[in-house]
């Protein structure tokens, strides 16, 4: 009896052994280059007929683009399982997959520690205004006219979305002496640092010295934080986002920054990646990273290992 076929979209750099071990239960095929148009043509020509499972790496978007309704409709009828190598799955339209009976899996647990580490780093950088100091140093000025920063000790950290990443951040922030509150649709089942639950969003935002965002991007969370919500933060509050850029209305964020309401901001994600709002680029009160929250060798290997177990 022939083995089912599994198709890899994109390259695996740190878990080749785990991927290749699947050859015991499946015939393996790989696509590491090409375009969306060439993939659709290959589907239509029957090149991948019989593929049962597709393993999609984050970087495969450069080949296929989003797995939207149109692309999903072109998949071979044999496809029953789609695994995305990442925590956020906004690159995949779930509804058309469900309509075709395709199960979709992702790897949220693999990113918890790495993303929480970057969030904590951005919190500290934004509080201490390290970007200003580093810029002065690179310009040849020792210290320069540096503004004083803030210590994390005693500050109220609001975690918007106490899931796996938010929980990992909570334990790190607690070690820095921060007071912890969180807002979810309901109380979290896993709350390792004993953060206080605040059910009302406006009350939650009003108590935050620092707000760290950990929401998935869905139609319900797009622009979840607009001008009204941002102005609901304390004057001088710090905002950090390592989730998805479009959870914040970026234009509203720039407007609120220009009004001087926020103390500083740390961002690893943006509304229209890889483009960054021009109102953010030159600001000394904004720390910017190019979506590297999960970019560690260990996390990339864990992604692929988690995908295998799916």
C-alpha positions in Angstrom: 0.0 0.0 0.0 1.5 3.4 -1.0 2.3 5.9 1.7 0.3 9.2 1.8 2.2 12.3 0.6 3.2 15.2 2.7 4.2 18.5 1.0 6.6 21.0 2.6 6.2 24.6 1.5 9.3 26.7 2.3 12.7 25.7 3.8 13.5 24.1 7.1 16.8 25.1 8.5 16.9 23.8 12.0 14.8 20.6 12.1 15.7 18.7 9.0 16.0 15.5 10.9 12.5 15.8 12.3 11.0 16.5 8.9 13.0 13.7 7.2 11.8 11.2 9.9 8.3 11.6 8.6 9.5 9.5 5.6 8.7 6.5 7.8 5.0 7.3 7.4 4.7 9.5 4.3 6.3 10.2 0.9 7.9 13.7 1.3 7.9 16.4 -1.3 9.3 19.9 -1.0 8.7 23.3 -2.7 11.4 25.8 -1.7 11.0 28.4 -4.5 8.5 29.6 -7.1 5.5 31.9 -7.2 1.8 31.7 -6.4 1.0 31.5 -10.1 3.4 28.6 -10.6 2.0 26.7 -7.6 -1.6 27.1 -8.8 -0.5 25.8 -12.3 1.1 22.8 -10.7 -2.1 22.1 -8.7 -4.2 22.3 -11.9 -1.7 20.1 -13.8 -2.0 17.4 -11.1 1.6 17.6 -10.0 0.6 17.4 -6.3 -2.4 15.1 -6.6 -2.5 12.7 -3.7 -1.0 15.2 -1.2 -2.7 14.6 2.1 -0.8 17.0 4.4 0.8 20.4 3.8 3.4 21.8 6.1 3.7 25.5 5.6 6.6 27.5 7.0 6.3 31.1 7.8 8.6 32.1 4.9 6.5 30.1 2.4 4.3 33.2 2.1 7.0 34.5 -0.3 6.0 31.7 -2.6 2.3 31.3 -2.2 1.1 34.5 -0.5 -1.8 34.0 1.9 -3.8 30.8 2.0 -6.9 32.8 1.2 -10.2 31.5 -0.2 -8.9 31.6 -3.8 -5.7 29.7 -3.1 -7.4 27.1 -0.8 -9.9 26.4 -3.6 -7.0 25.4 -5.9 -5.6 22.8 -3.5 -5.8 19.1 -4.5 -9.0 17.5 -3.3 -6.8 15.0 -1.4 -5.5 17.6 1.1 -6.9 17.0 4.5 -4.4 18.6 6.8 -2.6 21.9 6.9 0.0 22.7 9.5 1.3 26.3 9.8 4.8 26.6 11.3 4.0 29.5 13.6 1.7 30.8 16.4 -0.3 33.4 14.5 -2.4 31.9 11.7 -3.8 35.1 10.2 -2.0 34.0 7.0 -4.7 31.3 6.6 -8.4 31.7 5.9 -9.9 29.1 8.2 -13.4 29.2 6.9 -12.7 27.9 3.4 -10.4 25.2 4.8 -13.2 24.1 7.1 -15.7 24.1 4.2 -13.3 21.7 2.4 -12.8 19.5 5.4 -9.2 20.5 5.8 -7.9 20.5 9.4 -5.7 23.4 10.3 -3.0 23.3 13.0 -0.4 25.8 14.3 2.4 25.8 16.8 1.6 28.4 19.5 3.5 26.8 22.4 6.8 26.9 20.6 7.0 30.7 20.5 6.0 31.5 24.1 9.4 32.0 25.7 11.1 33.7 22.8 8.3 36.2 22.2 8.0 36.9 25.9 11.7 37.6 26.1 11.4 40.2 23.3 8.4 41.7 25.0 10.3 42.1 28.3 13.3 43.5 26.4 11.1 46.1 24.7 9.5 47.0 28.0 12.9 47.6 29.6 14.1 49.5 26.5 11.0 51.7 26.4 11.2 52.4 30.1 14.9 53.3 30.0 14.7 55.0 26.6 17.8 53.1 25.5 17.3 54.1 21.8 18.1 57.7 22.6 21.3 56.7 24.4 22.4 54.3 21.7 21.8 56.9 19.0 23.9 59.5 20.8 26.7 57.0 21.2 26.7 56.0 17.6 26.8 59.7 16.6 30.0 60.0 18.7 28.4 61.7 21.7 29.0 60.1 25.0 25.6 60.1 26.7 24.6 63.5 25.3 21.5 65.2 26.8 19.8 62.0 27.9 16.4 62.0 29.6 16.1 59.9 32.7 14.3 56.6 32.2 12.1 54.6 34.6 12.6 51.5 36.7 10.2 48.6 36.2 9.9 48.0 39.9 6.4 48.7 41.2 5.0 49.6 37.8 1.7 48.1 36.8 2.1 45.9 33.8 -1.2 45.2 32.0 -1.1 42.1 29.8 -3.8 42.2 27.1 -4.3 38.6 26.3 -3.0 36.2 29.0 -2.4 33.2 26.8 0.8 31.2 26.5 3.0 34.2 25.6 1.3 36.5 28.1 1.7 34.0 30.8 5.4 33.6 30.0 5.8 37.4 30.1 4.1 37.6 33.5 6.7 35.4 35.2 9.5 37.4 33.7 7.9 40.8 34.7 7.2 39.5 38.2 10.9 38.9 38.6 11.5 42.6 37.8 9.1 43.6 40.6 6.2 44.7 38.4 2.6 44.5 39.5 0.5 42.4 37.2 -3.0 42.8 35.8 -4.5 41.3 32.7 -7.6 41.5 30.5 -9.2 38.6 28.6 -12.7 37.8 27.5 -12.8 35.5 30.5 -10.5 34.6 33.4 -7.4 32.6 32.3 -7.1 29.0 33.3 -3.3 29.3 33.5 -2.1 32.3 35.5 1.4 31.3 36.8 2.3 34.7 38.3 -1.0 35.4 39.9 -1.9 38.4 37.8 -5.1 40.2 38.8 -8.0 39.8 36.3 -9.7 43.0 35.2 -12.9 42.3 33.2 -13.6 45.9 32.0 -11.3 47.0 29.2 -11.5 50.7 30.0 -10.7 50.1 33.7 -7.9 47.8 32.7 -6.3 50.3 30.4 -6.6 53.1 32.9 -4.5 51.2 35.4 -1.6 50.4 33.2 1.8 52.0 33.6 2.9 49.6 30.9 0.6 47.8 28.4 1.9 44.7 26.6 -0.3 43.3 23.8 -0.7 39.5 23.2 -3.8 39.1 21.1 -4.2 37.1 17.9 -5.2 39.0 14.8 -8.8 38.2 13.9 -11.6 40.3 12.4 -12.7 40.9 16.0 -9.3 42.2 17.2 -8.3 44.3 14.1 -7.9 47.8 15.4 -8.9 46.6 18.9 -6.9 49.6 20.2 -8.0 52.8 18.5 -7.6 56.4 19.5 -10.2 56.1 22.3 -8.5 53.1 23.9 -5.0 54.6 23.5 -6.1 57.8 25.2 -7.6 55.7 27.9 -4.1 54.7 29.0 -2.4 56.7 31.7 -0.6 59.8 30.6 3.0 58.8 30.1 2.2 55.1 29.8 4.4 52.7 27.9 2.9 50.5 25.1 4.6 47.4 23.8 3.3 45.2 20.9 4.8 41.8 19.9 1.5 40.3 18.7 0.2 41.6 15.4 0.5 45.1 14.2 -3.1 45.5 13.0 -4.4 45.0 16.5 -3.5 48.7 16.9 -4.8 51.4 14.7 -1.3 52.6 13.7 -2.4 56.0 12.4 -4.2 56.6 15.8 -1.0 55.5 17.6 1.0 58.1 15.8 -1.6 60.7 16.5 -1.5 59.9 20.2 2.3 59.9 20.3 2.4 63.3 18.6 0.0 64.6 21.2 2.5 63.6 23.9 0.1 61.3 25.7 2.3 58.2 25.7 5.7 58.0 27.4 7.3 55.6 24.9 6.4 52.7 22.7 8.2 49.4 21.8 7.1 47.6 18.6 8.1 44.3 17.0 5.1 44.2 14.6 3.4 46.6 12.3 0.0 47.1 10.6 1.3 46.8 7.0 4.6 44.8 7.2 7.2 45.2 6.0 6.1 48.9 5.7 6.3 51.0 8.8 4.3 54.2 9.3 6.5 57.1 8.6 5.3 58.8 11.7 7.1 56.1 13.8 10.4 55.9 12.0 12.1 59.0 13.3 10.7 59.2 16.8 13.1 58.9 19.7 10.3 57.7 22.0 9.7 54.6 19.8 11.8 51.4 19.9 11.5 49.4 16.7 12.3 45.8 15.9 11.6 44.0 12.5 9.3 41.3 13.7 12.0 39.1 15.3 10.0 37.9 18.3 10.5 34.2 17.4 13.8 34.5 15.6 16.0 32.1 17.6 17.5 28.9 16.5 15.8 27.1 19.4 12.4 28.4 18.6 12.7 27.6 14.9 13.7 24.1 15.8 10.8 23.8 18.2 8.3 25.1 15.5 9.3 22.3 13.2 9.3 19.7 16.0 5.8 20.8 17.1 4.6 20.6 13.5 5.8 17.0 13.2 3.8 16.0 16.3 0.6 17.5 14.9 
